[in-house]
Amino acid sequence: MKHISPYLKFNGNCRETMAFYKHCLGEDLTLNTVAGSPMESMMPPAKKSLTLHVALNTGKATVMVSDMVGSDGISAGNNVTTCVVCETQEEIEEVFVKMSAGRYDQTASQPAAVWHGWRSRR
């Protein structure tokens, strides 16, 4: 396994928050907005200025954040997730089986997600 990163959810102020961290830490910041992304056509105009995905890489750790929250907004328990970065498809499947034991139908096909050229299963 390559690494595990926290994935934080904000409610519209992700860009400002991450710009602050970049200023303080002077690290590599990658920012993708809804506008210009493949999801742009699926979003209402009010969401197009929001951040879809931001990664702050310090070299030793990566923190990822987004403004994309569900219709219920942010509440304790839905604002932090964990991103497990694997190096192979086999490793993805092995980690998924172990982490989902007793929670999901493991025989069901999992939808693929692609981020920065990597294919992963949720």
N, CA, C and O atoms as a printed pandas DataFrame, in Angstrom:
     atom_number atom_name residue_name chain_id  residue_number  x_coord  y_coord  z_coord
0              1         N          MET        A               1    0.853   -1.165    0.000
1              2        CA          MET        A               1    0.000    0.000    0.000
2              3         C          MET        A               1    0.901    1.231    0.000
3              4         O          MET        A               1    1.892    1.291    0.728
4              5         N          LYS        A               2    0.550    2.187   -0.809
5              6        CA          LYS        A               2    1.355    3.391   -0.908
6              7         C          LYS        A               2    1.147    4.296    0.308
7              8         O          LYS        A               2    2.105    4.598    1.020
8              9         N          HIS        A               3   -0.097    4.732    0.554
9             10        CA          HIS        A               3   -0.367    5.541    1.744
10            11         C          HIS        A               3   -1.867    5.705    1.982
11            12         O          HIS        A               3   -2.692    5.372    1.131
12            13         N          ILE        A               4   -2.191    6.225    3.155
13            14        CA          ILE        A               4   -3.570    6.524    3.536
14            15         C          ILE        A               4   -3.641    8.024    3.782
15            16         O          ILE        A               4   -2.784    8.595    4.456
16            17         N          SER        A               5   -4.680    8.663    3.223
17            18        CA          SER        A               5   -4.828   10.114    3.359
18            19         C          SER        A               5   -6.212   10.468    3.868
19            20         O          SER        A               5   -7.194    9.820    3.506
20            21         N          PRO        A               6   -6.297   11.496    4.707
21            22        CA          PRO        A               6   -7.618   11.987    5.091
22            23         C          PRO        A               6   -8.236   12.743    3.923
23            24         O          PRO        A               6   -7.530   13.402    3.160
24            25         N          TYR        A               7   -9.556   12.648    3.785
25            26        CA          TYR        A               7  -10.297   13.377    2.762
26            27         C          TYR        A               7  -11.372   14.180    3.496
27            28         O          TYR        A               7  -12.341   13.617    4.006
28            29         N          LEU        A               8  -11.191   15.494    3.544
29            30        CA          LEU        A               8  -12.074   16.377    4.307
30            31         C          LEU        A               8  -13.105   17.019    3.399
31            32         O          LEU        A               8  -12.821   17.326    2.241
32            33         N          LYS        A               9  -14.295   17.221    3.923
33            34        CA          LYS        A               9  -15.356   17.878    3.154
34            35         C          LYS        A               9  -15.647   19.242    3.763
35            36         O          LYS        A               9  -15.813   19.381    4.975
36            37         N          PHE        A              10  -15.704   20.242    2.894
37            38        CA          PHE        A              10  -16.043   21.604    3.290
38            39         C          PHE        A              10  -17.367   21.970    2.647
39            40         O          PHE        A              10  -17.896   21.215    1.832
40            41         N          ASN        A              11  -17.898   23.115    3.007
41            42        CA          ASN        A              11  -19.192   23.527    2.476
42            43         C          ASN        A              11  -19.071   24.885    1.795
43            44         O          ASN        A              11  -19.744   25.844    2.173
44            45         N          GLY        A              12  -18.202   24.955    0.782
45            46        CA          GLY        A              12  -18.069   26.178    0.005
46            47         C          GLY        A              12  -16.818   26.986    0.276
47            48         O          GLY        A              12  -16.519   27.905   -0.485
48            49         N          ASN        A              13  -16.071   26.683    1.335
49            50        CA          ASN        A              13  -14.878   27.474    1.643
50            51         C          ASN        A              13  -13.581   26.671    1.496
51            52         O          ASN        A              13  -12.559   27.020    2.086
52            53         N          CYS        A              14  -13.627   25.629    0.730
53            54        CA          CYS        A              14  -12.472   24.759    0.525
54            55         C          CYS        A              14  -11.304   25.497   -0.116
55            56         O          CYS        A              14  -10.166   25.355    0.332
56            57         N          ARG        A              15  -11.566   26.278   -1.153
57            58        CA          ARG        A              15  -10.500   26.987   -1.867
58            59         C          ARG        A              15   -9.738   27.930   -0.939
59            60         O          ARG        A              15   -8.507   27.944   -0.944
60            61         N          GLU        A              16  -10.456   28.708   -0.151
61            62        CA          GLU        A              16   -9.817   29.654    0.777
62            63         C          GLU        A              16   -9.009   28.928    1.847
63            64         O          GLU        A              16   -7.895   29.334    2.181
64            65         N          THR        A              17   -9.578   27.856    2.377
65            66        CA          THR        A              17   -8.895   27.098    3.417
66            67         C          THR        A              17   -7.592   26.502    2.905
67            68         O          THR        A              17   -6.564   26.584    3.576
68            69         N          MET        A              18   -7.631   25.909    1.731
69            70        CA          MET        A              18   -6.436   25.268    1.192
70            71         C          MET        A              18   -5.403   26.291    0.730
71            72         O          MET        A              18   -4.204   26.021    0.796
72            73         N          ALA        A              19   -5.836   27.447    0.269
73            74        CA          ALA        A              19   -4.891   28.518   -0.069
74            75         C          ALA        A              19   -4.145   28.964    1.193
75            76         O          ALA        A              19   -2.951   29.255    1.136
76            77         N          PHE        A              20   -4.844   29.018    2.326
77            78        CA          PHE        A              20   -4.223   29.356    3.598
78            79         C          PHE        A              20   -3.156   28.323    3.971
79            80         O          PHE        A              20   -2.039   28.686    4.339
80            81         N          TYR        A              21   -3.504   27.036    3.874
81            82        CA          TYR        A              21   -2.529   25.980    4.196
82            83         C          TYR        A              21   -1.330   26.021    3.252
83            84         O          TYR        A              21   -0.195   25.834    3.691
84            85         N          LYS        A              22   -1.563   26.261    1.975
85            86        CA          LYS        A              22   -0.460   26.358    1.024
86            87         C          LYS        A              22    0.452   27.526    1.398
87            88         O          LYS        A              22    1.676   27.403    1.354
88            89         N          HIS        A              23   -0.148   28.657    1.764
89            90        CA          HIS        A              23    0.632   29.829    2.177
90            91         C          HIS        A              23    1.487   29.504    3.410
91            92         O          HIS        A              23    2.662   29.868    3.468
92            93         N          CYS        A              24    0.898   28.828    4.381
93            94        CA          CYS        A              24    1.608   28.510    5.623
94            95         C          CYS        A              24    2.662   27.429    5.441
95            96         O          CYS        A              24    3.751   27.513    6.009
96            97         N          LEU        A              25    2.342   26.423    4.655
97            98        CA          LEU        A              25    3.223   25.270    4.521
98            99         C          LEU        A              25    4.118   25.327    3.284
99           100         O          LEU        A              25    5.146   24.653    3.224
100          101         N          GLY        A              26    3.717   26.148    2.285
101          102        CA          GLY        A              26    4.510   26.273    1.067
102          103         C          GLY        A              26    4.640   24.982    0.297
103          104         O          GLY        A              26    5.696   24.708   -0.274
104          105         N          GLU        A              27    3.615   24.202    0.269
105          106        CA          GLU        A              27    3.671   22.890   -0.378
106          107         C          GLU        A              27    2.928   22.890   -1.710
107          108         O          GLU        A              27    2.372   23.907   -2.124
108          109         N          ASP        A              28    2.927   21.724   -2.381
109          110        CA          ASP        A              28    2.290   21.533   -3.676
110          111         C          ASP        A              28    0.780   21.419   -3.516
111          112         O          ASP        A              28    0.296   20.579   -2.758
112          113         N          LEU        A              29    0.033   22.262   -4.230
113          114        CA          LEU        A              29   -1.423   22.268   -4.151
114          115         C          LEU        A              29   -2.001   22.050   -5.537
115          116         O          LEU        A              29   -1.681   22.786   -6.470
116          117         N          THR        A              30   -2.851   21.041   -5.676
117          118        CA          THR        A              30   -3.560   20.768   -6.921
118          119         C          THR        A              30   -5.026   21.035   -6.674
119          120         O          THR        A              30   -5.606   20.473   -5.746
120          121         N          LEU        A              31   -5.644   21.890   -7.491
121          122        CA          LEU        A              31   -7.039   22.276   -7.284
122          123         C          LEU        A              31   -7.828   22.058   -8.564
123          124         O          LEU        A              31   -7.432   22.530   -9.630
124          125         N          ASN        A              32   -8.948   21.339   -8.462
125          126        CA          ASN        A              32   -9.859   21.117   -9.579
126          127         C          ASN        A              32  -11.231   21.632   -9.190
127          128         O          ASN        A              32  -11.769   21.253   -8.149
128          129         N          THR        A              33  -11.799   22.492  -10.019
129          130        CA          THR        A              33  -13.143   22.998   -9.766
130          131         C          THR        A              33  -14.161   22.197  -10.572
131          132         O          THR        A              33  -13.799   21.466  -11.494
132          133         N          VAL        A              34  -15.418   22.339  -10.220
133          134        CA          VAL        A              34  -16.486   21.690  -10.977
134          135         C          VAL        A              34  -16.464   22.221  -12.407
135          136         O          VAL        A              34  -16.572   21.453  -13.363
136          137         N          ALA        A              35  -16.322   23.559  -12.547
137          138        CA          ALA        A              35  -16.238   24.160  -13.881
138          139         C          ALA        A              35  -15.008   23.609  -14.591
139          140         O          ALA        A              35  -13.904   23.636  -14.047
140          141         N          GLY        A              36  -15.201   23.118  -15.787
141          142        CA          GLY        A              36  -14.100   22.565  -16.557
142          143         C          GLY        A              36  -13.879   21.076  -16.343
143          144         O          GLY        A              36  -13.026   20.477  -16.999
144          145         N          SER        A              37  -14.632   20.476  -15.439
145          146        CA          SER        A              37  -14.496   19.046  -15.177
146          147         C          SER        A              37  -15.570   18.276  -15.955
147          148         O          SER        A              37  -16.516   18.881  -16.459
148          149         N          PRO        A              38  -15.433   16.955  -16.056
149          150        CA          PRO        A              38  -16.477   16.154  -16.701
150          151         C          PRO        A              38  -17.826   16.243  -15.986
151          152         O          PRO        A              38  -18.859   15.951  -16.589
152          153         N          MET        A              39  -17.834   16.640  -14.719
153          154        CA          MET        A              39  -19.078   16.744  -13.953
154          155         C          MET        A              39  -19.810   18.070  -14.168
155          156         O          MET        A              39  -20.951   18.220  -13.731
156          157         N          GLU        A              40  -19.175   19.022  -14.829
157          158        CA          GLU        A              40  -19.758   20.357  -14.975
158          159         C          GLU        A              40  -21.174   20.322  -15.553
159          160         O          GLU        A              40  -22.055   21.026  -15.060
160          161         N          SER        A              41  -21.400   19.525  -16.574
161          162        CA          SER        A              41  -22.721   19.496  -17.218
162          163         C          SER        A              41  -23.795   18.871  -16.332
163          164         O          SER        A              41  -24.986   19.030  -16.601
164          165         N          MET        A              42  -23.390   18.167  -15.283
165          166        CA          MET        A              42  -24.349   17.512  -14.386
166          167         C          MET        A              42  -24.700   18.370  -13.175
167          168         O          MET        A              42  -25.556   17.992  -12.374
168          169         N          MET        A              43  -24.046   19.518  -13.035
169          170        CA          MET        A              43  -24.217   20.343  -11.837
170          171         C          MET        A              43  -25.021   21.605  -12.142
171          172         O          MET        A              43  -24.944   22.144  -13.246
172          173         N          PRO        A              44  -25.794   22.075  -11.155
173          174        CA          PRO        A              44  -26.492   23.353  -11.334
174          175         C          PRO        A              44  -25.483   24.499  -11.366
175          176         O          PRO        A              44  -24.387   24.361  -10.823
176          177         N          PRO        A              45  -25.824   25.616  -11.983
177          178        CA          PRO        A              45  -24.893   26.748  -12.088
178          179         C          PRO        A              45  -24.287   27.192  -10.762
179          180         O          PRO        A              45  -23.127   27.602  -10.730
180          181         N          ALA        A              46  -25.035   27.122   -9.680
181          182        CA          ALA        A              46  -24.538   27.574   -8.370
182          183         C          ALA        A              46  -23.376   26.726   -7.866
183          184         O          ALA        A              46  -22.605   27.199   -7.031
184          185         N          LYS        A              47  -23.222   25.504   -8.337
185          186        CA          LYS        A              47  -22.156   24.619   -7.855
186          187         C          LYS        A              47  -20.910   24.648   -8.731
187          188         O          LYS        A              47  -19.895   24.053   -8.368
188          189         N          LYS        A              48  -20.961   25.318   -9.863
189          190        CA          LYS        A              48  -19.835   25.267  -10.802
190          191         C          LYS        A              48  -18.574   25.943  -10.283
191          192         O          LYS        A              48  -17.480   25.623  -10.748
192          193         N          SER        A              49  -18.693   26.866   -9.337
193          194        CA          SER        A              49  -17.497   27.520   -8.793
194          195         C          SER        A              49  -16.897   26.753   -7.620
195          196         O          SER        A              49  -15.827   27.118   -7.132
196          197         N          LEU        A              50  -17.554   25.714   -7.167
197          198        CA          LEU        A              50  -17.067   24.943   -6.025
198          199         C          LEU        A              50  -15.878   24.070   -6.418
199          200         O          LEU        A              50  -15.679   23.753   -7.591
200          201         N          THR        A              51  -15.093   23.690   -5.410
201          202        CA          THR        A              51  -13.969   22.800   -5.676
202          203         C          THR        A              51  -14.459   21.363   -5.683
203          204         O          THR        A              51  -15.187   20.918   -4.795
204          205         N          LEU        A              52  -14.039   20.668   -6.700
205          206        CA          LEU        A              52  -14.372   19.256   -6.850
206          207         C          LEU        A              52  -13.377   18.415   -6.067
207          208         O          LEU        A              52  -13.751   17.470   -5.372
208          209         N          HIS        A              53  -12.107   18.773   -6.189
209          210        CA          HIS        A              53  -11.057   17.998   -5.537
210          211         C          HIS        A              53   -9.817   18.871   -5.374
211          212         O          HIS        A              53   -9.392   19.536   -6.319
212          213         N          VAL        A              54   -9.241   18.867   -4.179
213          214        CA          VAL        A              54   -8.000   19.575   -3.907
214          215         C          VAL        A              54   -7.072   18.608   -3.179
215          216         O          VAL        A              54   -7.493   17.872   -2.286
216          217         N          ALA        A              55   -5.812   18.623   -3.574
217          218        CA          ALA        A              55   -4.812   17.804   -2.880
218          219         C          ALA        A              55   -3.651   18.693   -2.475
219          220         O          ALA        A              55   -3.087   19.405   -3.306
220          221         N          LEU        A              56   -3.296   18.653   -1.207
221          222        CA          LEU        A              56   -2.128   19.348   -0.689
222          223         C          LEU        A              56   -1.108   18.282   -0.331
223          224         O          LEU        A              56   -1.314   17.494    0.591
224          225         N          ASN        A              57   -0.005   18.265   -1.070
225          226        CA          ASN        A              57    1.013   17.234   -0.896
226          227         C          ASN        A              57    2.243   17.838   -0.234
227          228         O          ASN        A              57    2.858   18.767   -0.757
228          229         N          THR        A              58    2.586   17.292    0.923
229          230        CA          THR        A              58    3.760   17.782    1.648
230          231         C          THR        A              58    5.004   16.952    1.363
231          232         O          THR        A              58    6.086   17.263    1.862
232          233         N          GLY        A              59    4.861   15.903    0.568
233          234        CA          GLY        A              59    5.968   14.991    0.341
234          235         C          GLY        A              59    5.927   13.809    1.290
235          236         O          GLY        A              59    6.315   12.700    0.924
236          237         N          LYS        A              60    5.458   14.042    2.506
237          238        CA          LYS        A              60    5.326   12.963    3.485
238          239         C          LYS        A              60    3.872   12.586    3.714
239          240         O          LYS        A              60    3.571   11.488    4.181
240          241         N          ALA        A              61    2.982   13.499    3.385
241          242        CA          ALA        A              61    1.550   13.253    3.570
242          243         C          ALA        A              61    0.766   14.045    2.535
243          244         O          ALA        A              61    1.231   15.065    2.025
244          245         N          THR        A              62   -0.418   13.563    2.241
245          246        CA          THR        A              62   -1.328   14.263    1.344
246          247         C          THR        A              62   -2.650   14.437    2.062
247          248         O          THR        A              62   -3.186   13.485    2.628
248          249         N          VAL        A              63   -3.176   15.653    2.038
249          250        CA          VAL        A              63   -4.506   15.936    2.558
250          251         C          VAL        A              63   -5.360   16.295    1.362
251          252         O          VAL        A              63   -4.991   17.152    0.559
252          253         N          MET        A              64   -6.507   15.636    1.244
253          254        CA          MET        A              64   -7.418   15.918    0.137
254          255         C          MET        A              64   -8.710   16.496    0.691
255          256         O          MET        A              64   -9.181   16.101    1.757
256          257         N          VAL        A              65   -9.271   17.441   -0.054
257          258        CA          VAL        A              65  -10.495   18.102    0.388
258          259         C          VAL        A              65  -11.406   18.386   -0.798
259          260         O          VAL        A              65  -10.981   18.344   -1.952
260          261         N          SER        A              66  -12.663   18.675   -0.491
261          262        CA          SER        A              66  -13.652   18.971   -1.522
262          263         C          SER        A              66  -14.787   19.787   -0.930
263          264         O          SER        A              66  -15.054   19.733    0.271
264          265         N          ASP        A              67  -15.451   20.546   -1.796
265          266        CA          ASP        A              67  -16.675   21.240   -1.411
266          267         C          ASP        A              67  -17.913   20.400   -1.717
267          268         O          ASP        A              67  -19.030   20.816   -1.409
268          269         N          MET        A              68  -17.733   19.243   -2.308
269          270        CA          MET        A              68  -18.851   18.426   -2.753
270          271         C          MET        A              68  -19.433   17.648   -1.578
271          272         O          MET        A              68  -18.871   16.644   -1.141
272          273         N          VAL        A              69  -20.555   18.123   -1.082
273          274        CA          VAL        A              69  -21.251   17.451    0.019
274          275         C          VAL        A              69  -22.656   17.105   -0.436
275          276         O          VAL        A              69  -23.166   17.685   -1.395
276          277         N          GLY        A              70  -23.268   16.182    0.235
277          278        CA          GLY        A              70  -24.625   15.776   -0.108
278          279         C          GLY        A              70  -25.654   16.853    0.198
279          280         O          GLY        A              70  -25.330   17.909    0.741
280          281         N          SER        A              71  -26.880   16.569   -0.155
281          282        CA          SER        A              71  -27.962   17.544    0.029
282          283         C          SER        A              71  -28.228   17.855    1.498
283          284         O          SER        A              71  -28.826   18.887    1.805
284          285         N          ASP        A              72  -27.798   16.987    2.410
285          286        CA          ASP        A              72  -27.983   17.228    3.841
286          287         C          ASP        A              72  -26.916   18.142    4.426
287          288         O          ASP        A              72  -27.008   18.527    5.591
288          289         N          GLY        A              73  -25.894   18.501    3.629
289          290        CA          GLY        A              73  -24.830   19.363    4.111
290          291         C          GLY        A              73  -23.829   18.599    4.967
291          292         O          GLY        A              73  -23.776   17.369    4.946
292          293         N          ILE        A              74  -23.042   19.354    5.714
293          294        CA          ILE        A              74  -22.003   18.763    6.555
294          295         C          ILE        A              74  -22.506   18.626    7.981
295          296         O          ILE        A              74  -23.127   19.536    8.529
296          297         N          SER        A              75  -22.225   17.470    8.572
297          298        CA          SER        A              75  -22.526   17.253    9.979
298          299         C          SER        A              75  -21.448   16.325   10.530
299          300         O          SER        A              75  -20.723   15.679    9.774
300          301         N          ALA        A              76  -21.354   16.269   11.838
301          302        CA          ALA        A              76  -20.364   15.389   12.463
302          303         C          ALA        A              76  -20.578   13.973   11.958
303          304         O          ALA        A              76  -21.677   13.427   12.049
304          305         N          GLY        A              77  -19.528   13.395   11.432
305          306        CA          GLY        A              77  -19.607   12.028   10.940
306          307         C          GLY        A              77  -19.594   11.900    9.428
307          308         O          GLY        A              77  -19.284   10.827    8.910
308          309         N          ASN        A              78  -19.926   12.973    8.695
309          310        CA          ASN        A              78  -19.889   12.857    7.232
310          311         C          ASN        A              78  -18.889   13.817    6.599
311          312         O          ASN        A              78  -18.874   13.973    5.378
312          313         N          ASN        A              79  -18.064   14.454    7.400
313          314        CA          ASN        A              79  -17.144   15.449    6.859
314          315         C          ASN        A              79  -15.708   14.952    6.718
315          316         O          ASN        A              79  -14.852   15.683    6.220
316          317         N          VAL        A              80  -15.432   13.728    7.146
317          318        CA          VAL        A              80  -14.090   13.166    7.029
318          319         C          VAL        A              80  -14.204   11.726    6.545
319          320         O          VAL        A              80  -14.977   10.936    7.089
320          321         N          THR        A              81  -13.433   11.397    5.527
321          322        CA          THR        A              81  -13.327   10.018    5.070
322          323         C          THR        A              81  -11.840    9.681    4.949
323          324         O          THR        A              81  -10.986   10.538    5.175
324          325         N          THR        A              82  -11.543    8.467    4.603
325          326        CA          THR        A              82  -10.165    8.036    4.440
326          327         C          THR        A              82   -9.972    7.547    3.018
327          328         O          THR        A              82  -10.774    6.765    2.509
328          329         N          CYS        A              83   -8.920    8.003    2.385
329          330        CA          CYS        A              83   -8.571    7.564    1.041
330          331         C          CYS        A              83   -7.374    6.617    1.143
331          332         O          CYS        A              83   -6.301    7.006    1.604
332          333         N          VAL        A              84   -7.567    5.392    0.715
333          334        CA          VAL        A              84   -6.494    4.408    0.715
334          335         C          VAL        A              84   -5.944    4.340   -0.709
335          336         O          VAL        A              84   -6.659    3.963   -1.637
336          337         N          VAL        A              85   -4.691    4.700   -0.877
337          338        CA          VAL        A              85   -4.060    4.710   -2.196
338          339         C          VAL        A              85   -3.288    3.413   -2.371
339          340         O          VAL        A              85   -2.353    3.126   -1.624
340          341         N          CYS        A              86   -3.691    2.635   -3.365
341          342        CA          CYS        A              86   -3.055    1.354   -3.643
342          343         C          CYS        A              86   -2.240    1.450   -4.925
343          344         O          CYS        A              86   -2.424    2.365   -5.727
344          345         N          GLU        A              87   -1.344    0.501   -5.103
345          346        CA          GLU        A              87   -0.460    0.528   -6.264
346          347         C          GLU        A              87   -0.893   -0.397   -7.387
347          348         O          GLU        A              87   -0.453   -0.225   -8.524
348          349         N          THR        A              88   -1.750   -1.380   -7.096
349          350        CA          THR        A              88   -2.206   -2.302   -8.133
350          351         C          THR        A              88   -3.700   -2.563   -7.974
351          352         O          THR        A              88   -4.273   -2.324   -6.912
352          353         N          GLN        A              89   -4.318   -3.054   -9.038
353          354        CA          GLN        A              89   -5.727   -3.431   -8.985
354          355         C          GLN        A              89   -5.935   -4.565   -7.982
355          356         O          GLN        A              89   -6.939   -4.588   -7.269
356          357         N          GLU        A              90   -5.006   -5.488   -7.926
357          358        CA          GLU        A              90   -5.108   -6.609   -6.991
358          359         C          GLU        A              90   -5.098   -6.101   -5.545
359          360         O          GLU        A              90   -5.849   -6.596   -4.704
360          361         N          GLU        A              91   -4.256   -5.125   -5.268
361          362        CA          GLU        A              91   -4.191   -4.562   -3.924
362          363         C          GLU        A              91   -5.497   -3.846   -3.583
363          364         O          GLU        A              91   -5.973   -3.936   -2.451
364          365         N          ILE        A              92   -6.075   -3.143   -4.543
365          366        CA          ILE        A              92   -7.365   -2.473   -4.338
366          367         C          ILE        A              92   -8.414   -3.506   -3.932
367          368         O          ILE        A              92   -9.138   -3.316   -2.954
368          369         N          GLU        A              93   -8.490   -4.593   -4.687
369          370        CA          GLU        A              93   -9.489   -5.621   -4.411
370          371         C          GLU        A              93   -9.260   -6.296   -3.060
371          372         O          GLU        A              93  -10.217   -6.579   -2.340
372          373         N          GLU        A              94   -8.007   -6.554   -2.714
373          374        CA          GLU        A              94   -7.688   -7.178   -1.433
374          375         C          GLU        A              94   -8.089   -6.275   -0.264
375          376         O          GLU        A              94   -8.701   -6.736    0.699
376          377         N          VAL        A              95   -7.745   -4.998   -0.353
377          378        CA          VAL        A              95   -8.092   -4.050    0.707
378          379         C          VAL        A              95   -9.606   -3.893    0.803
379          380         O          VAL        A              95  -10.151   -3.842    1.905
380          381         N          PHE        A              96  -10.295   -3.817   -0.343
381          382        CA          PHE        A              96  -11.744   -3.674   -0.334
382          383         C          PHE        A              96  -12.412   -4.855    0.364
383          384         O          PHE        A              96  -13.306   -4.667    1.189
384          385         N          VAL        A              97  -11.981   -6.064    0.037
385          386        CA          VAL        A              97  -12.572   -7.262    0.644
386          387         C          VAL        A              97  -12.376   -7.234    2.153
387          388         O          VAL        A              97  -13.312   -7.510    2.903
388          389         N          LYS        A              98  -11.181   -6.906    2.600
389          390        CA          LYS        A              98  -10.905   -6.887    4.038
390          391         C          LYS        A              98  -11.687   -5.794    4.757
391          392         O          LYS        A              98  -12.239   -6.022    5.834
392          393         N          MET        A              99  -11.733   -4.602    4.154
393          394        CA          MET        A              99  -12.393   -3.474    4.826
394          395         C          MET        A              99  -13.911   -3.567    4.785
395          396         O          MET        A              99  -14.588   -2.975    5.625
396          397         N          SER        A             100  -14.453   -4.299    3.822
397          398        CA          SER        A             100  -15.902   -4.375    3.703
398          399         C          SER        A             100  -16.478   -5.668    4.250
399          400         O          SER        A             100  -17.674   -5.914    4.090
400          401         N          ALA        A             101  -15.681   -6.492    4.881
401          402        CA          ALA        A             101  -16.150   -7.778    5.406
402          403         C          ALA        A             101  -17.388   -7.590    6.258
403          404         O          ALA        A             101  -17.370   -6.853    7.244
404          405         N          GLY        A             102  -18.466   -8.261    5.873
405          406        CA          GLY        A             102  -19.711   -8.194    6.624
406          407         C          GLY        A             102  -20.523   -6.934    6.398
407          408         O          GLY        A             102  -21.592   -6.780    6.989
408          409         N          ARG        A             103  -20.041   -6.026    5.555
409          410        CA          ARG        A             103  -20.740   -4.753    5.364
410          411         C          ARG        A             103  -21.398   -4.640    3.994
411          412         O          ARG        A             103  -22.438   -3.995    3.863
412          413         N          TYR        A             104  -20.810   -5.254    2.975
413          414        CA          TYR        A             104  -21.308   -5.129    1.605
414          415         C          TYR        A             104  -21.342   -6.487    0.942
415          416         O          TYR        A             104  -20.644   -7.413    1.355
416          417         N          ASP        A             105  -22.161   -6.598   -0.091
417          418        CA          ASP        A             105  -22.176   -7.800   -0.909
418          419         C          ASP        A             105  -20.907   -7.792   -1.743
419          420         O          ASP        A             105  -20.822   -7.063   -2.731
420          421         N          GLN        A             106  -19.934   -8.580   -1.365
421          422        CA          GLN        A             106  -18.634   -8.562   -2.019
422          423         C          GLN        A             106  -18.647   -9.210   -3.392
423          424         O          GLN        A             106  -17.670   -9.110   -4.134
424          425         N          THR        A             107  -19.753   -9.879   -3.743
425          426        CA          THR        A             107  -19.829  -10.459   -5.080
426          427         C          THR        A             107  -20.350   -9.450   -6.089
427          428         O          THR        A             107  -20.244   -9.663   -7.297
428          429         N          ALA        A             108  -20.914   -8.350   -5.596
429          430        CA          ALA        A             108  -21.442   -7.317   -6.493
430          431         C          ALA        A             108  -20.286   -6.556   -7.133
431          432         O          ALA        A             108  -19.239   -6.352   -6.519
432          433         N          SER        A             109  -20.496   -6.149   -8.352
433          434        CA          SER        A             109  -19.478   -5.376   -9.061
434          435         C          SER        A             109  -19.410   -3.978   -8.467
435          436         O          SER        A             109  -20.442   -3.330   -8.289
436          437         N          GLN        A             110  -18.220   -3.512   -8.160
437          438        CA          GLN        A             110  -18.025   -2.180   -7.605
438          439         C          GLN        A             110  -17.759   -1.194   -8.732
439          440         O          GLN        A             110  -17.002   -1.513   -9.649
440          441         N          PRO        A             111  -18.359   -0.001   -8.696
441          442        CA          PRO        A             111  -18.108    0.991   -9.745
442          443         C          PRO        A             111  -16.668    1.485   -9.687
443          444         O          PRO        A             111  -16.113    1.678   -8.605
444          445         N          ALA        A             112  -16.077    1.686  -10.842
445          446        CA          ALA        A             112  -14.701    2.176  -10.904
446          447         C          ALA        A             112  -14.681    3.687  -10.788
447          448         O          ALA        A             112  -15.585    4.361  -11.280
448          449         N          ALA        A             113  -13.666    4.219  -10.148
449          450        CA          ALA        A             113  -13.460    5.661  -10.048
450          451         C          ALA        A             113  -12.057    5.964  -10.539
451          452         O          ALA        A             113  -11.120    5.217  -10.258
452          453         N          VAL        A             114  -11.915    7.044  -11.264
453          454        CA          VAL        A             114  -10.602    7.400  -11.792
454          455         C          VAL        A             114  -10.211    8.774  -11.267
455          456         O          VAL        A             114  -10.948    9.741  -11.456
456          457         N          TRP        A             115   -9.070    8.869  -10.614
457          458        CA          TRP        A             115   -8.529   10.140  -10.124
458          459         C          TRP        A             115   -7.085   10.221  -10.559
459          460         O          TRP        A             115   -6.289    9.327  -10.271
460          461         N          HIS        A             116   -6.749   11.276  -11.242
461          462        CA          HIS        A             116   -5.366   11.520  -11.666
462          463         C          HIS        A             116   -4.763   10.299  -12.369
463          464         O          HIS        A             116   -3.601    9.960  -12.147
464          465         N          GLY        A             117   -5.558    9.646  -13.215
465          466        CA          GLY        A             117   -5.049    8.535  -13.990
466          467         C          GLY        A             117   -5.087    7.187  -13.295
467          468         O          GLY        A             117   -4.789    6.171  -13.922
468          469         N          TRP        A             118   -5.444    7.147  -12.023
469          470        CA          TRP        A             118   -5.505    5.883  -11.297
470          471         C          TRP        A             118   -6.920    5.361  -11.350
471          472         O          TRP        A             118   -7.874    6.133  -11.259
472          473         N          ARG        A             119   -7.064    4.073  -11.494
473          474        CA          ARG        A             119   -8.377    3.440  -11.474
474          475         C          ARG        A             119   -8.525    2.787  -10.119
475          476         O          ARG        A             119   -7.644    2.053   -9.672
476          477         N          SER        A             120   -9.627    3.053   -9.474
477          478        CA          SER        A             120   -9.857    2.442   -8.173
478          479         C          SER        A             120  -11.292    1.987   -8.049
479          480         O          SER        A             120  -12.161    2.396   -8.819
480          481         N          ARG        A             121  -11.524    1.153   -7.088
481          482        CA          ARG        A             121  -12.887    0.690   -6.822
482          483         C          ARG        A             121  -13.320    1.235   -5.475
483          484         O          ARG        A             121  -12.532    1.288   -4.530
484          485         N          ARG        A             122  -14.582    1.640   -5.394
485          486        CA          ARG        A             122  -15.116    2.148   -4.138
486          487         C          ARG        A             122  -15.769    1.030   -3.378
487          488         O          ARG        A             122  -16.287    1.247   -2.283
